[in-house]
């Protein structure tokens, strides 16, 4: 694992250990907590640079909490010429483990879930929109 990925993983683990999903007061806060957990669970796939001007693929998933506690996805948008990027996004969701989902959000997460967007660079690495840096200009 690259030193920057390791440092990022440790920082996120510390944040999750202190903030935790149980303290998310609303869906927007929970989305951020989920995005941090997603980045932390797949550090080898996440890049820390500004996304390139012309992305390899953009994948939008609606993420819901299943009755058994797993995260399930519905595809909202994908690049059908890059099915491996859709699979990568879905795999990263499946890796997320969050304990203590707030009771007041459980019904909302089961019923409607929330949307997240994966911004894939040419090398297949990504950032999710919730945590993404500003995209580089093509000029």
VEXMARTOR-965356 format. One line per field, with one value per residue: residue in three letters; residue number from 0; x negated, y, z negated of N, C-alpha, C in turn. Coordinates in steps of 0.02 Angstrom, whole numbers. Each point is the difference from the previous one (the first is absolute). Example, Ala and Ser with C-alpha at 12.3 -4.5 7.8 and 13.67 -1.06 7.14 Angstrom:
BEGIN
gugu	Ala/Ser
kolvo	0/1
n.c1	-660/18
n.c2	-284/53
n.c3	-390/36
ca.c1	45/-42
ca.c2	59/59
ca.c3	0/-3
c.c1	-45/39
c.c2	60/55
c.c3	0/-37
This chain:
BEGIN
gugu	Unk/Unk/Unk/Unk/Unk/Unk/Unk/Unk/Unk/Unk/Unk/Unk/Unk/Unk/Unk/Unk/Unk/Unk/Unk/Unk/Unk/Unk/Unk/Unk/Unk/Unk/Unk/Unk/Unk/Unk/Unk/Unk/Unk/Unk/Unk/Unk/Unk/Unk/Unk/Unk/Unk/Unk/Unk/Unk/Unk/Unk/Unk/Unk/Unk/Unk/Unk/Unk/Unk/Unk/Unk/Unk/Unk/Unk/Unk/Unk/Unk/Unk/Unk/Unk/Unk/Unk/Unk/Unk/Unk/Unk/Unk/Unk/Unk/Unk/Unk/Unk/Unk/Unk/Unk/Unk/Unk/Unk/Unk/Unk/Unk/Unk/Unk/Unk/Unk/Unk/Unk/Unk/Unk/Unk/Unk/Unk/Unk/Unk/Unk/Unk/Unk/Unk/Unk/Unk/Unk/Unk/Unk/Unk/Unk/Unk/Unk/Unk/Unk/Unk/Unk/Unk/Unk/Unk/Unk/Unk/Unk/Unk/Unk/Unk/Unk/Unk/Unk/Unk/Unk/Unk/Unk/Unk/Unk/Unk/Unk/Unk/Unk/Unk/Unk
kolvo	0/1/2/3/4/5/6/7/8/9/10/11/12/13/14/15/16/17/18/19/20/21/22/23/24/25/26/27/28/29/30/31/32/33/34/35/36/37/38/39/40/41/42/43/44/45/46/47/48/49/50/51/52/53/54/55/56/57/58/59/60/61/62/63/64/65/66/67/68/69/70/71/72/73/74/75/76/77/78/79/80/81/82/83/84/85/86/87/88/89/90/91/92/93/94/95/96/97/98/99/100/101/102/103/104/105/106/107/108/109/110/111/112/113/114/115/116/117/118/119/120/121/122/123/124/125/126/127/128/129/130/131/132/133/134/135/136/137/138
n.c1	-42/17/-53/17/9/-57/-29/28/-17/-59/-2/24/-41/-44/16/2/-57/-10/14/-13/28/-9/-47/11/11/-24/39/-8/5/53/21/-20/31/51/-6/-9/52/32/-24/16/55/-15/-48/-8/64/-11/8/-53/-2/-3/64/-18/-12/-26/52/-28/30/66/2/66/-4/60/-19/22/29/-25/52/-45/3/7/-46/56/-12/25/-9/-24/-67/-18/-61/47/-44/12/24/-65/14/55/-32/-49/44/33/-58/-15/62/-9/-57/44/-29/62/-23/56/31/6/35/-8/-55/6/59/-29/-51/47/38/-37/-38/-58/-14/-45/-50/-21/-56/-1/-64/-43/-33/64/-42/25/46/33/54/26/-54/24/-61/-12/40/-56/-23/33/2
n.c2	-59/49/37/34/-59/-21/58/-2/-64/15/52/-35/-49/49/31/-59/-9/63/7/-51/-50/-25/44/-30/65/0/-5/66/3/-40/35/51/-23/-14/59/24/-38/22/62/-6/-27/49/9/-63/15/33/53/36/-7/58/-19/-42/43/-50/-17/-55/9/9/-22/-2/-12/-29/18/-61/3/-61/-40/-33/66/-35/27/20/-11/56/-19/61/-5/-23/-18/-18/44/16/-60/-3/61/-21/-54/41/44/-49/-21/63/4/-58/34/48/8/16/6/-12/-24/66/-15/65/-30/-53/25/60/-30/-31/52/54/-14/2/52/-35/41/-47/35/-38/1/17/4/18/46/15/47/-1/21/-34/-34/6/6/63/-11/-27/58/-1/60
n.c3	0/40/-18/55/31/-27/13/60/6/-27/39/50/-15/-10/57/30/-31/17/64/40/31/-61/15/57/0/62/54/4/-65/4/53/-36/-54/40/29/-61/-20/54/-8/-65/25/42/-45/21/-2/-56/39/-13/65/33/7/48/50/34/-36/-24/-59/2/-62/6/-65/-5/-61/-13/-59/9/-5/37/12/57/39/29/65/22/63/-10/4/59/12/43/26/-63/13/9/23/30/20/16/25/28/20/12/24/31/6/7/-59/-15/-60/-32/54/-3/-52/-10/23/-40/-19/-5/-30/-32/-11/-11/-52/32/37/33/17/42/-9/55/-19/47/-59/-4/-24/-60/-1/-58/31/-49/17/62/24/11/51/28/19/57/-26
ca.c1	42/-39/1/56/61/-2/14/71/38/-5/37/72/16/4/62/57/-1/23/64/44/65/52/8/25/65/45/-21/-60/-57/-10/-31/-71/-29/-3/-52/-65/-9/-12/-70/-44/3/-30/-51/-41/38/16/-56/4/-12/60/20/-19/54/42/0/7/69/37/50/44/37/43/-22/52/-15/43/23/-52/-55/-44/14/18/-4/37/-39/35/-36/-64/-28/7/-61/-49/36/-44/3/62/-13/-46/40/43/-44/-21/58/6/-53/12/29/15/40/35/39/50/69/42/-16/8/58/-15/-51/32/51/-24/-72/-31/-40/-71/-29/-71/-34/-57/-53/-20/-33/49/8/59/23/73/16/7/-67/-45/-31/24/-26/-48/23/-33/-34
ca.c2	59/61/38/48/-39/-22/59/17/-52/11/61/-16/-45/41/38/-44/-23/53/29/-58/8/7/70/38/28/3/-40/29/-19/-71/-8/15/-55/-58/13/-9/-71/-29/15/-36/-72/-14/52/-14/22/72/45/62/57/27/-42/25/35/-48/-60/-64/-21/26/-49/25/-54/12/-49/-12/-47/-59/-22/-39/44/10/57/-22/56/6/40/59/21/-33/0/-70/-23/-12/-37/-13/56/-11/-55/26/42/-44/-38/44/6/-63/-4/48/-26/53/-20/54/45/31/-25/49/-2/-68/-6/39/-36/-60/21/41/-1/63/-7/17/1/-19/35/-43/25/-47/-58/-41/23/43/34/8/71/29/16/14/65/34/-29/43/33/-25/57
ca.c3	0/4/-63/-2/-11/-69/-43/9/-33/-73/-16/5/-55/-60/4/-10/-69/-45/21/6/32/-51/-18/58/-19/57/57/30/-42/9/66/-6/-38/45/50/-34/-11/66/18/-46/13/65/10/59/59/-6/12/-40/43/30/56/66/35/35/-41/34/-10/-57/-22/-53/-31/-57/-50/-50/-54/3/-66/-34/-17/57/44/67/46/63/46/24/61/9/68/19/33/-53/-52/-57/-46/-38/-47/-52/-45/-39/-46/-55/-45/-37/-51/-54/-61/-48/-58/-33/43/-44/7/35/71/27/45/60/38/28/49/55/6/20/62/-1/67/6/54/16/43/53/-28/-36/-69/-4/-60/1/6/-67/-27/56/11/60/62/35/61/61/32
c.c1	-45/5/59/66/3/17/73/44/0/39/75/20/6/64/61/3/26/68/52/67/55/13/26/71/50/-30/-63/-63/-15/-33/-75/-36/-6/-56/-70/-14/-15/-72/-48/-1/-31/-56/-43/33/13/-62/12/-13/66/19/-17/59/49/-4/8/73/29/55/40/41/46/-15/53/-25/50/19/-53/-63/-50/21/14/3/49/-40/43/-32/-66/-23/-1/-59/-55/34/-43/1/64/-11/-46/39/44/-41/-21/57/6/-51/14/35/8/44/37/34/55/71/43/-14/14/58/-12/-50/28/48/-30/-75/-27/-43/-72/-27/-75/-28/-65/-48/-21/-33/47/8/57/0/76/14/4/-67/-48/-28/29/-33/-46/31/-37/-38/-72
c.c2	62/38/48/-37/-24/57/19/-51/10/62/-13/-46/38/40/-43/-25/53/27/-55/15/13/73/42/22/1/-39/28/-17/-75/-14/11/-56/-62/8/-9/-74/-36/11/-41/-75/-19/50/-10/23/75/41/66/63/29/-44/33/33/-47/-66/-63/-24/36/-50/31/-58/27/-57/-5/-50/-57/-20/-39/41/11/63/-27/62/-7/47/58/23/-38/9/-73/-28/-17/-40/-16/57/-4/-54/23/42/-44/-41/44/10/-63/-6/44/-35/59/-28/61/49/29/-25/47/2/-67/-5/37/-36/-64/18/33/-3/70/-13/20/-8/-17/35/-37/36/-55/-63/-45/18/51/42/-1/74/34/25/25/71/30/-30/49/28/-29/55/4
c.c3	0/-66/-6/-13/-72/-48/4/-37/-76/-21/0/-57/-66/-1/-12/-71/-48/19/5/31/-51/-18/59/-15/57/58/33/-41/9/67/-4/-39/43/51/-31/-12/66/22/-44/15/67/16/62/64/1/14/-38/42/24/59/67/35/36/-37/42/-4/-60/-15/-57/-25/-54/-49/-54/-51/4/-72/-39/-15/56/37/70/45/58/44/26/66/2/72/22/39/-51/-57/-61/-51/-42/-52/-56/-51/-45/-51/-59/-49/-43/-56/-61/-59/-48/-55/-26/46/-44/14/40/75/32/50/65/45/31/57/61/12/15/61/-14/70/-4/61/14/47/49/-27/-40/-73/-1/-63/4/-6/-69/-27/54/-3/63/61/35/63/60/36/-20
